[in-house]
Amino acid sequence: MTREVYAGIFVLLLFVWPIGFLSDHLLAGACLLVGNALIICAVFYYNSYKDLTFWEGLCVVTGSWMSGCMNLTIIYIFPALFLFFLICLGNALWALFSNRESAQNRWVNIVVRAKGR
């Protein structure tokens, strides 16, 4: 249950961070918001396998990185998940130049490695 909460907050933060730019520069902030959402959706699409979706993999990784103490986990889980997201973004870019099936296999290997660390 807690791993889904951390993963949900992380995904929410990924989607809403450009809102801070909307107050100063409406058009630039709106373009950033839409572009950010498209990138996140592409990462979700290319890093989802039929047996392991991106959300399930993110929950598995979040659960494997929890320390058992909520106060300590909050300190490092979001930067760690951001680095994990950057790895997934690289995997999605890899899929653009190769094919989706190879990216899906890499996705499963990334989750298995992160879980077994």
C-alpha positions, 0 to 999 in steps of 0.5 A: 500500500505504501509503495503505491502512495510513494509511486502515485505522489511521484507520478503526480509530481512529474505531471504538475511541476510545470504548473509553476511556470503558468503564472509567469508565462502562460503560453510557455508554461502551457507548452511545457505542461503539454510537452511534459505530459507527452514525454511521460506518456511516451515513457509509460508506453515504451516501458510497459510490457504485457505482464509488467506495466510501467506503473507495476514496475514503478511500484515494485522498484519503490517497494524494493527501495523502502527503508522501513522507516517512513521518515528516512524513505521520504528523504531519498525515495523521490530523487531515487525515483527521478533517477529511475525515471531518467533511466526509463526515459533513456530506454524510451529513446532507445525504443525510438531507434530500435523497436518497442519489443527490445525496449520492453525486454530492457524494461523488464531487466531494469525492474529485475535489477532494481528489485534485486539490488 
